[in-house]
């Protein structure tokens, strides 16, 4: 705070006390987050201390600092209260999950809060592993306004019972909603797109209001860049998004103005009118609100929408963006790690014209008992269904085979070979991970169910696990159940047995569906039981994907910018790309990330970029490059489906064998002439199975289609 008070510029370095080298100030601010200490303004970007931060800097009042953090950070003062007479980090982590609904996958967030409190003398860490409040901590607690688990439940009840009066839609908007056709609803755009200032009521109001009376392209771009501190290329992307959402329209050779419907929304100022308007342009926006009838996390909600609207192809990122917009406009609310619609959202959802979809039993997606169990292994569940079934089956102690079946499907989905043994005194499963042509790992899997959700050391015979491992020539053992007490973890550590909860495996399935990892990257999950070890791998993979998208779009913008074309023929070097993308991400791309993206795009298979000296030029629109990549993926998947080493029932997204030892061509039946390829593709897409968009369909996929529809398999 002292350093920022002396020099408010953001684009500079900062050296932590005692550190050997500086770090970017932007990175420091990202680590600190939104905690009530800083605000940003101006261009060039500056960061200023809030009045509260200045008060603390002047007085040194640590109680005031803790109260400030508590006002802006969830589960902060509640951490101090939950400690009681003393808890370990693990116990405090469980309180955060069970009582407050915080979906934290590691102890990191708990440790950060405790470290702040240790630094201000509110708690102590004893040698027995307990965190214990000090006298100062106990004295501060009554002065904090705390949220308790019962308060969260009260919020749920209040939201369910609160009456809501829906504002009447403006005339033109009401007419448009009444006349919209099913074809128009199906043709809505999938991607929300980039918006300067974010997809918020305030930002959209400022952007649309500024252009309401008409502005030139350059004026709109200049306004967006200065108001929201973004680059001009980002501001232009924002303009394109506003056009795509029918908020702005071109009214002259180079002039834009707010549409009539957008003007109606600006006049009413109602959040519901904005959502009504966006619902006409953005795929499944109102349908997402309709699906939030029950509390849902983003993974379950994505699965529900994918099953009901199989042709819409919404990713989890797409769904998350829609949910954020609904929360921002007060039509939905977050309760812990789940979201549900408010009373106003319920009223609006019932009034909107919705796209027709398939009838879906929600419990089949969320893990609805034996009905869901019947689908696993037979109905090829979507990732969200499979994840929910793993969690649900783990507490079905009356049917242990259901849990074993769910685990077998889960590991096949993760591209692992699975042997099912089962039975009393037998190994439940043996999973093989293909790591390289010369390296494989066999893991003996012990599945434990418990109706109360907690497996104790009395339920596990560790000596028998060692025998199972030797009997099947396995390298490792992993114990999987709904939850385990501390003694199980201690005994497992002594016996070199990895421990994994059903929830950790379920989260891996959902994350894998968005960003697939290879078996050697997933190895840590089963060899050590540390699901957190995958987080860095996932983050790095997602970062590379984000870097690729940023580089492509920066180059395309330059290739269509008259000034860039005049002075540089639309070509960019690495430094140019860094400059164009640095404002679009919290942590700017580094040189290596940009070079890796360019190397990939320049490869002969993609050929999306041409290098001339140190400059690079894009060769096609981003959408066409994406199509090229999809065609490559389809070709690989088609070959993978042509093999039969893993069986026809293995679900995607990674099809085919887990190693190249099975990669030889297989003999297939003659092609069938009585099945329409379009029908097979539609079915495969609805089932979450990869399928090429054109060309000859794999015979194995056609056989699966016939079996699923009761047709003779020739």
C-alpha positions in Angstrom: 0.0 0.0 0.0 2.9 2.4 0.7 4.4 1.6 -2.6 1.1 2.2 -4.5 0.5 5.4 -2.5 3.9 6.7 -3.8 3.5 5.5 -7.4 0.0 4.6 -8.6 1.0 3.4 -12.1 0.0 -0.2 -12.8 2.3 -0.9 -15.7 5.5 -1.2 -13.7 7.3 -3.7 -11.5 7.1 -4.2 -7.7 9.6 -6.0 -5.4 8.2 -7.8 -2.3 10.1 -7.1 0.9 12.9 -9.6 1.1 12.5 -10.8 -2.5 15.4 -11.0 -4.8 13.7 -10.0 -8.0 10.7 -7.8 -9.0 7.3 -8.9 -10.3 4.7 -7.1 -12.5 2.4 -4.9 -10.4 -0.5 -6.3 -12.4 0.3 -9.7 -11.0 0.4 -8.3 -7.5 -3.0 -6.8 -7.9 -4.3 -10.0 -9.3 -3.1 -11.9 -6.3 -4.7 -9.4 -3.8 -8.0 -9.5 -5.7 -11.1 -7.4 -4.8 -10.6 -6.9 -1.1 -11.6 -3.2 -0.6 -8.1 -1.8 -0.6 -7.7 -0.6 -4.1 -9.6 1.0 -7.0 -8.5 1.5 -10.6 -9.0 4.6 -12.8 -7.5 6.6 -15.7 -5.4 6.0 -18.7 -2.6 5.1 -18.4 -4.0 2.6 -15.9 -3.5 3.6 -12.3 -4.4 2.0 -9.0 -5.4 4.1 -6.0 -5.9 3.4 -2.3 -9.5 3.4 -1.1 -10.4 5.7 1.8 -10.5 2.6 4.0 -7.0 1.5 3.0 -5.7 5.0 3.7 -7.3 4.9 7.2 -5.5 1.6 7.9 -2.2 3.0 6.6 -2.5 6.0 8.9 -3.7 4.2 12.0 -2.2 0.7 11.7 -5.5 -0.6 13.2 -5.3 -4.4 12.3 -8.8 -5.0 13.6 -10.1 -2.4 11.1 -8.1 -4.2 8.3 -9.6 -7.6 9.2 -13.1 -6.1 9.3 -12.5 -4.5 5.9 -11.4 -7.9 4.4 -14.3 -9.6 6.1 -16.7 -7.1 4.3 -15.3 -8.0 0.9 -14.1 -11.7 1.1 -16.4 -14.7 1.7 -15.7 -17.0 4.7 -13.3 -14.6 6.3 -14.7 -13.7 9.7 -16.6 -16.9 9.4 -13.3 -18.7 9.4 -12.5 -17.2 12.8 -15.9 -18.2 14.2 -15.7 -21.7 12.7 -12.3 -22.4 14.4 -14.1 -22.4 17.8 -11.7 -23.9 20.4 -9.4 -25.2 17.7 -9.5 -26.9 14.3 -6.9 -28.3 11.8 -6.7 -27.0 8.3 -8.4 -30.1 7.0 -11.3 -29.8 9.5 -11.7 -26.1 8.6 -11.7 -27.0 4.9 -14.6 -29.4 5.5 -16.6 -26.7 7.3 -16.2 -24.4 4.4 -17.4 -27.1 2.0 -20.2 -28.7 4.1 -21.6 -25.7 5.9 -20.9 -22.8 3.5 -21.1 -24.6 0.1 -17.6 -23.4 -1.0 -16.3 -25.7 -3.7 -12.7 -25.5 -2.8 -10.6 -28.3 -4.1 -7.5 -27.7 -2.0 -6.5 -26.2 1.4 -5.1 -23.1 -0.3 -8.0 -20.8 0.3 -8.3 -21.8 4.0 -4.5 -21.4 4.5 -4.6 -17.9 3.0 -7.3 -16.8 5.4 -5.6 -18.3 8.4 -2.2 -16.7 7.4 -3.9 -13.2 7.3 -5.2 -13.9 10.8 -1.9 -15.2 12.1 -0.2 -12.1 10.7 -2.6 -9.8 12.7 -2.4 -11.9 15.9 -6.0 -13.3 15.8 -5.0 -17.0 15.7 -2.1 -19.2 16.6 -1.0 -22.5 15.0 -0.1 -25.1 17.7 2.3 -28.0 17.3 -0.6 -30.5 17.3 -1.8 -29.1 14.0 -4.6 -27.1 15.5 -5.5 -23.5 14.6 -6.5 -21.8 17.9 -8.0 -18.3 18.4 -6.1 -15.8 20.6 -7.7 -13.5 23.1 -7.6 -10.7 20.5 -9.4 -13.0 18.0 -12.1 -13.9 20.5 -12.5 -10.2 21.3 -12.9 -9.2 17.7 -15.5 -11.9 16.8 -18.6 -10.2 18.4 -17.9 -7.0 16.4 -18.2 -8.7 13.0 -21.4 -9.3 11.2 -21.3 -12.9 10.3 -23.1 -15.2 7.8 -24.0 -18.5 9.3 -25.1 -21.7 7.5 -28.7 -21.2 8.7 -28.7 -17.8 7.0 -27.9 -19.4 3.6 -30.9 -21.7 4.1 -33.1 -18.8 5.0 -32.0 -17.1 1.7 -33.1 -20.2 -0.2 -36.5 -20.2 1.5 -36.9 -16.4 1.1 -36.1 -16.6 -2.6 -38.6 -19.4 -3.1 -41.5 -17.6 -1.3 -40.8 -14.0 -2.3 -43.5 -12.7 -4.7 -42.3 -11.0 -7.9 -44.0 -8.6 -10.1 -42.7 -8.6 -13.7 -42.4 -5.2 -15.3 -44.4 -5.0 -18.6 -42.2 -5.2 -21.7 -42.0 -2.1 -23.9 -44.2 -2.1 -27.0 -41.7 -3.0 -29.7 -39.9 -5.6 -27.5 -43.2 -7.2 -26.6 -44.2 -7.4 -30.3 -40.8 -8.9 -31.2 -41.1 -11.6 -28.4 -44.6 -12.5 -29.5 -43.6 -12.9 -33.2 -40.3 -14.8 -32.8 -40.3 -18.2 -34.5 -38.7 -21.5 -33.6 -36.3 -21.2 -36.5 -35.1 -17.8 -35.2 -34.6 -19.2 -31.8 -32.5 -22.0 -33.2 -30.4 -19.6 -35.2 -29.3 -17.5 -32.3 -25.6 -17.0 -31.8 -23.8 -19.3 -29.3 -20.9 -17.1 -28.2 -21.6 -14.0 -26.1 -18.4 -12.4 -27.3 -16.0 -9.9 -25.8 -17.5 -6.7 -24.2 -15.4 -3.8 -23.0 -16.2 -3.4 -19.3 -17.6 -6.9 -19.1 -21.2 -8.2 -19.6 -22.7 -6.0 -17.0 -25.8 -3.7 -16.9 -23.5 -0.7 -16.2 -21.0 -1.3 -19.0 -23.7 -2.1 -21.6 -25.7 1.0 -20.6 -22.6 3.2 -21.1 -21.7 1.7 -24.4 -25.2 1.7 -25.9 -26.1 5.1 -24.5 -22.9 6.7 -25.9 -23.9 5.5 -29.4 -27.6 6.1 -29.0 -27.7 9.2 -31.2 -25.1 7.9 -33.7 -21.3 7.8 -33.6 -18.6 6.9 -36.2 -16.7 3.6 -35.8 -13.6 5.5 -34.6 -15.6 7.5 -32.1 -17.1 4.3 -30.6 -13.8 2.6 -30.5 -12.1 5.6 -28.9 -14.9 5.9 -26.3 -14.7 2.2 -25.3 -10.9 2.3 -25.2 -10.7 5.3 -22.9 -13.7 4.4 -20.7 -12.8 0.8 -20.0 -9.0 1.1 -20.4 -8.8 -1.5 -23.2 -6.8 -1.5 -26.5 -8.4 -0.3 -29.7 -8.5 -3.8 -31.1 -10.4 -4.9 -28.1 -12.8 -2.0 -28.4 -13.4 -3.0 -32.0 -14.2 -6.6 -30.9 -16.7 -5.1 -28.4 -18.4 -3.1 -31.2 -18.8 -6.3 -33.2 -20.3 -8.0 -30.2 -22.8 -5.2 -29.7 -23.9 -5.5 -33.3 -24.2 -9.3 -32.9 -26.5 -8.8 -29.9 -28.6 -6.3 -31.9 -27.8 -3.5 -29.5 -26.1 -1.4 -32.1 -26.7 -1.2 -35.9 -24.9 0.4 -38.8 -26.9 3.4 -40.0 -24.4 4.9 -42.5 -21.2 4.3 -44.3 -19.2 4.4 -41.1 -21.8 5.3 -38.5 -23.6 3.3 -35.8 -26.5 3.9 -33.5 -28.5 2.1 -30.9 -31.3 -0.1 -32.3 -35.0 0.7 -31.5 -35.2 -2.2 -29.1 -32.0 -1.1 -27.4 -33.4 2.4 -27.0 -36.5 1.0 -25.4 -34.3 -0.8 -22.8 -32.3 2.4 -22.1 -35.6 4.2 -21.6 -37.1 1.6 -19.2 -33.8 0.9 -17.4 -35.2 -2.5 -16.4 -32.8 -5.4 -16.1 -35.5 -7.8 -17.3 -35.8 -5.8 -20.6 -32.1 -6.2 -21.2 -32.4 -10.0 -20.8 -35.6 -10.1 -22.9 -33.7 -8.3 -25.6 -30.5 -10.5 -25.4 -32.7 -13.6 -25.3 -33.6 -12.9 -28.9 -30.0 -12.9 -30.0 -28.1 -15.2 -27.6 -28.7 -18.9 -27.8 -30.4 -20.5 -24.7 -30.2 -17.4 -22.5 -33.8 -17.7 -21.4 -33.6 -21.5 -21.5 -30.7 -21.3 -19.0 -32.8 -19.2 -16.7 -35.6 -21.8 -17.1 -33.2 -24.6 -16.3 -32.2 -22.9 -13.0 -35.4 -24.0 -11.3 -33.3 -26.1 -9.0 -30.0 -25.2 -7.5 -27.3 -26.2 -9.9 -23.5 -25.9 -10.4 -22.2 -25.0 -13.8 -21.3 -28.6 -14.7 -24.8 -30.0 -14.0 -26.4 -27.0 -15.7 -24.3 -27.6 -18.8 -25.3 -31.2 -18.9 -29.0 -30.4 -18.5 -28.9 -28.0 -21.4 -26.8 -30.3 -23.6 -29.3 -33.1 -23.1 -32.4 -30.9 -23.7 -30.9 -29.0 -26.6 -28.3 -31.3 -28.2 -27.7 -29.2 -31.3 -26.8 -26.0 -29.5 -23.3 -27.0 -28.5 -23.0 -24.8 -25.4 -19.7 -25.3 -23.6 -19.4 -24.9 -19.8 -17.7 -21.5 -20.5 -20.8 -20.4 -22.5 -23.1 -21.5 -19.7 -21.0 -19.8 -17.1 -21.2 -16.5 -19.0 -25.0 -16.7 -19.2 -25.3 -17.5 -15.5 -23.0 -14.5 -14.7 -25.3 -12.3 -16.8 -28.4 -13.6 -15.0 -26.8 -13.1 -11.6 -25.7 -9.6 -12.6 -29.2 -8.6 -13.5 -30.8 -10.0 -10.3 -32.6 -12.9 -12.1 -30.4 -15.6 -10.4 -28.3 -15.7 -7.2 -25.3 -17.7 -6.1 -25.6 -19.7 -2.9 -22.1 -21.2 -2.2 -21.0 -23.1 -5.3 -24.5 -23.4 -6.8 -26.8 -21.0 -8.5 -30.6 -20.7 -8.6 -33.0 -18.3 -10.1 -34.7 -15.7 -8.0 -38.5 -15.2 -7.8 -38.2 -12.5 -10.5 -36.2 -14.9 -12.6 -38.9 -17.5 -12.3 -41.6 -15.1 -13.4 -39.5 -14.0 -16.4 -38.6 -17.5 -17.4 -42.3 -18.5 -17.6 -43.0 -15.5 -19.8 -40.3 -15.9 -22.5 -40.7 -17.8 -25.7 -38.3 -20.7 -25.3 -36.7 -23.0 -27.9 -38.3 -26.4 -28.2 -36.2 -29.1 -26.6 -36.3 -32.8 -25.6 -38.1 -33.8 -22.4 -35.4 -34.4 -19.8 -35.7 -35.8 -16.3 -33.4 -33.7 -14.3 -32.7 -36.5 -11.8 -31.2 -38.5 -14.7 -28.6 -35.7 -15.1 -28.1 -35.0 -11.4 -27.7 -38.6 -10.3 -31.2 -39.8 -9.5 -30.6 -43.2 -7.9 -31.2 -46.5 -9.7 -32.6 -44.9 -12.8 -29.4 -43.1 -13.3 -27.5 -46.3 -12.6 -29.3 -48.1 -15.3 -28.2 -45.4 -17.8 -24.5 -45.8 -17.0 -22.9 -48.3 -19.2 -26.0 -48.6 -21.4 -27.2 -45.0 -22.3 -23.7 -43.5 -22.7 -24.3 -40.6 -20.2 -22.9 -37.1 -20.8 -20.0 -36.1 -18.6 -22.3 -34.2 -16.2 -24.5 -37.3 -15.8 -21.5 -39.6 -15.3 -20.0 -37.3 -12.7 -23.3 -37.1 -10.8 -23.7 -40.8 -10.9 -20.2 -41.4 -9.5 -21.1 -39.2 -6.5 -24.6 -40.6 -6.0 -23.6 -44.2 -6.3 -20.9 -43.8 -3.7 -23.5 -43.5 -1.0 -25.8 -46.3 -2.3 -24.5 -48.8 0.2 -27.3 -51.2 -0.7 -26.0 -51.6 -4.2 -22.2 -51.6 -4.3 -22.1 -52.9 -7.8 -23.7 -49.6 -9.0 -20.7 -47.7 -7.7 -18.3 -50.2 -9.3 -20.1 -49.8 -12.6 -20.0 -46.0 -12.4 -16.2 -46.1 -11.7 -15.6 -48.4 -14.6 -17.4 -46.0 -16.9 -15.6 -43.1 -15.4 -12.1 -44.6 -16.0 -13.0 -45.6 -19.6 -14.2 -42.0 -20.1 -10.7 -40.9 -19.0 -9.2 -43.2 -21.7 -8.0 -45.9 -19.4 -8.3 -49.7 -19.9 -10.6 -51.2 -17.3 -10.9 -54.8 -16.0 -13.9 -55.5 -13.8 -13.5 -58.3 -11.3 -15.8 -57.5 -8.3 -17.2 -59.9 -5.8 -16.4 -60.7 -2.1 -12.7 -60.8 -1.3 -11.9 -59.8 -4.9 -10.4 -56.7 -6.4 -13.2 -54.5 -7.7 -11.4 -53.0 -10.7 -8.0 -53.0 -12.3 -7.2 -49.9 -14.3 -4.2 -49.6 -16.8 -2.7 -46.3 -17.7 -0.8 -46.2 -21.0 2.1 -43.7 -20.3 4.4 -44.5 -23.2 5.2 -47.3 -25.6 7.4 -48.9 -23.0 5.6 -47.8 -19.8 2.2 -48.7 -18.4 0.8 -48.6 -14.8 -1.7 -51.1 -13.4 -3.7 -49.8 -10.5 -5.9 -52.0 -8.3 -9.1 -50.1 -7.4 -10.9 -50.7 -4.2 -14.4 -49.1 -4.2 -16.2 -48.4 -0.9 -19.7 -47.2 -0.5 -21.3 -45.7 2.7 -24.8 -44.4 3.1 -23.6 -41.7 5.6 -20.8 -40.6 3.2 -17.9 -41.4 5.5 -15.7 -44.6 5.2 -13.8 -45.4 8.4 -10.7 -47.5 9.0 -13.0 -50.3 10.2 -14.4 -50.5 6.7 -11.0 -51.0 4.9 -8.7 -54.0 5.2 -5.4 -52.6 4.0 -3.7 -56.0 4.2 -6.2 -57.3 1.6 -5.4 -54.4 -0.7 -1.8 -55.4 -0.7 -2.8 -59.0 -1.6 -5.0 -57.8 -4.5 -2.2 -55.7 -5.9 0.1 -58.7 -5.9 -2.6 -61.0 -7.4 -3.1 -58.8 -10.4 0.5 -57.7 -10.8 -0.6 -54.1 -10.2 1.9 -51.4 -9.4 -0.4 -49.3 -7.2 -3.6 -49.4 -5.2 -6.2 -46.7 -5.0 -9.1 -46.5 -2.5 -12.3 -44.6 -3.7 -15.3 -43.7 -1.7 -17.7 -40.9 -0.8 -15.4 -39.6 2.0 -12.9 -40.9 4.6 -12.0 -40.2 8.2 -8.5 -39.1 9.2 -7.5 -42.6 10.3 -8.0 -44.0 6.8 -5.7 -41.4 5.3 -3.0 -42.2 7.9 -3.2 -45.9 7.4 -3.3 -45.5 3.6 -0.1 -43.4 3.8 1.6 -46.2 5.7 0.5 -48.8 3.2 1.3 -46.7 0.1 -2.3 -46.6 -1.0 -3.8 -43.6 -2.8 -7.1 -42.3 -1.5 -9.6 -40.5 -3.8 -13.1 -39.3 -3.0 -16.0 -39.8 -5.4 -16.4 -36.0 -5.6 -12.8 -35.5 -6.6 -13.2 -38.1 -9.4 -16.5 -36.5 -10.5 -14.8 -33.0 -10.7 -12.1 -34.6 -12.8 -14.6 -36.0 -15.2 -16.3 -32.6 -15.8 -13.1 -30.7 -16.1 -11.7 -33.4 -18.5 -14.8 -32.9 -20.7 -13.8 -29.3 -21.2 -10.0 -29.7 -21.3 -9.0 -33.3 -21.9 -5.8 -34.5 -20.3 -3.7 -37.5 -21.4 -3.3 -40.6 -19.2 0.2 -39.7 -18.2 -1.1 -36.3 -17.0 -3.9 -38.0 -15.1 -1.5 -40.4 -13.5 -1.1 -38.3 -10.3 -4.9 -38.7 -9.6 -4.6 -42.5 -9.2 -1.0 -42.9 -8.1 -1.0 -40.4 -5.3 -4.7 -39.6 -4.8 -3.9 -35.9 -5.1 -6.5 -34.4 -7.3 -5.0 -31.0 -6.7 -1.9 -32.1 -8.6 -3.9 -31.8 -11.8 -4.8 -28.2 -11.3 -1.5 -26.9 -12.6 -1.6 -29.1 -15.6 -5.1 -28.0 -16.4 -4.3 -24.4 -15.8 -1.3 -24.6 -18.2 -3.4 -26.4 -20.9 -6.2 -23.8 -20.6 -3.6 -21.0 -20.7 -2.1 -22.3 -24.0 -5.6 -22.5 -25.5 -6.4 -19.0 -24.4 -3.0 -17.8 -25.8 -3.8 -19.4 -29.2 -7.2 -17.7 -29.4 -5.8 -14.3 -28.4 -3.0 -14.6 -31.0 -5.4 -15.6 -33.8 -7.8 -12.7 -33.0 -5.0 -10.1 -32.7 -3.6 -11.1 -36.1 -7.0 -11.1 -37.7 -7.8 -7.6 -36.3 -4.5 -6.3 -37.6 -5.1 -7.9 -41.0 -8.4 -5.9 -41.3 -7.2 -2.6 -39.8 -6.7 0.0 -42.6 -3.9 1.7 -40.6 -2.0 -1.6 -39.9 -2.4 -2.6 -43.5 -1.0 0.7 -44.8 2.0 0.8 -42.5 2.8 -2.9 -42.0 0.7 -4.9 -44.5 -1.3 -6.4 -41.6 1.7 -8.3 -40.4 2.7 -8.5 -36.7 5.8 -9.5 -34.8 5.9 -11.1 -31.3 6.2 -7.7 -29.6 3.2 -6.3 -31.6 1.1 -9.3 -30.6 2.1 -8.8 -27.0 1.0 -5.2 -27.1 -2.3 -6.0 -28.8 -3.2 -8.7 -26.2 -1.8 -7.5 -23.0 -5.0 -5.6 -22.0 -7.2 -8.6 -22.6 -5.9 -10.9 -19.9 -5.0 -10.3 -16.2 -1.5 -11.8 -16.8 -0.2 -10.7 -20.2 1.2 -13.4 -22.5 4.9 -13.8 -22.4 7.2 -14.2 -25.5 7.4 -18.0 -25.2 3.6 -18.4 -25.2 3.2 -16.2 -28.3 6.0 -18.0 -30.1 4.5 -21.4 -29.3 1.1 -20.3 -30.6 2.6 -19.0 -33.8 4.6 -22.2 -34.4 1.4 -24.2 -34.0 -0.5 -22.0 -36.4 2.3 -22.0 -38.9 2.5 -25.9 -39.0 1.6 -27.4 -42.4 -1.5 -29.1 -40.9 -3.0 -25.8 -39.8 -1.3 -23.3 -42.2 -3.2 -20.5 -40.5 -0.1 -18.2 -40.3 2.7 -17.4 -42.7 6.1 -16.2 -41.3 8.2 -13.6 -43.2 11.3 -12.7 -41.4 10.3 -11.7 -37.9 6.7 -10.8 -39.0 3.7 -13.1 -39.2 0.6 -12.8 -41.3 -2.7 -14.6 -40.8 -3.9 -16.5 -43.9 -7.6 -17.0 -43.1 -10.4 -15.8 -40.8 -10.4 -17.3 -37.2 -13.6 -19.2 -37.9 -12.0 -21.0 -40.9 -8.9 -21.8 -38.9 -11.2 -23.3 -36.2 -13.0 -25.3 -39.0 -9.6 -26.7 -40.2 -8.8 -27.8 -36.6 -12.2 -29.4 -36.3 -11.7 -31.3 -39.5 -8.3 -32.6 -38.2 -10.0 -33.7 -34.9 -12.8 -35.4 -36.9 -10.2 -37.4 -39.0 -8.4 -38.5 -35.8 -11.7 -39.5 -34.1 -12.9 -41.4 -37.2 -9.7 -43.5 -37.1 -10.1 -44.0 -33.4 -13.7 -45.2 -33.7 -12.6 -47.6 -36.4 -10.7 -49.6 -33.7 -12.4 -52.1 -31.4 -9.9 -52.8 -28.7 -11.8 -50.8 -26.0 -15.2 -52.0 -27.0 -18.0 -50.2 -28.7 -19.5 -48.9 -25.5 -16.6 -46.6 -24.4 -17.8 -43.0 -24.1 -15.9 -39.9 -25.5 -14.3 -37.5 -25.6 -11.2 -39.5 -26.0 -12.2 -42.5 -28.1 -10.3 -45.5 -29.2 -7.6 -47.5 -27.3 -5.4 -46.0 -24.6 -2.2 -46.8 -26.4 -0.8 -47.4 -29.9 -0.4 -51.1 -29.4 -4.0 -51.4 -30.6 -3.8 -48.9 -33.4 -3.8 -51.3 -36.3 -6.8 -51.3 -38.7 -9.6 -53.6 -37.8 -11.8 -55.6 -40.1 -15.2 -54.0 -40.4 -18.6 -55.0 -41.9 -19.7 -53.6 -45.2 -21.2 -50.2 -44.9 -25.0 -50.0 -44.3 -27.2 -48.4 -46.8 -30.4 -48.3 -44.7 -29.2 -45.6 -42.2 -29.1 -41.9 -42.9 -25.7 -40.5 -41.9 -27.5 -37.3 -40.6 -29.5 -39.4 -38.1 -26.4 -41.1 -36.8 -24.5 -37.8 -36.4 -27.5 -36.2 -34.6 -27.7 -39.2 -32.2 -23.9 -39.3 -31.6 -23.9 -35.6 -30.8 -26.8 -36.0 -28.4 -25.0 -38.8 -26.7 -21.8 -36.8 -26.3 -19.8 -39.0 -28.7 -17.3 -37.5 -31.1 -18.4 -37.7 -34.8 -16.9 -36.3 -38.0 -19.1 -33.6 -39.6 -18.6 -35.1 -43.1 -17.2 -38.0 -44.9 -17.8 -41.7 -44.2 -19.0 -42.7 -40.8 -17.1 -45.4 -38.9 -18.9 -48.8 -39.0 -18.5 -49.2 -35.3 -20.5 -46.0 -34.7 -23.2 -47.2 -37.1 -23.5 -50.5 -35.2 -23.8 -48.6 -31.9 -26.5 -46.5 -33.4 -28.4 -49.6 -34.5 -28.1 -51.3 -31.1 -29.3 -48.2 -29.4 -32.4 -48.1 -31.6 -33.2 -51.8 -31.6 -32.2 -52.3 -35.2 -30.4 -55.5 -36.5 -26.6 -55.0 -36.6 -26.2 -56.9 -39.8 
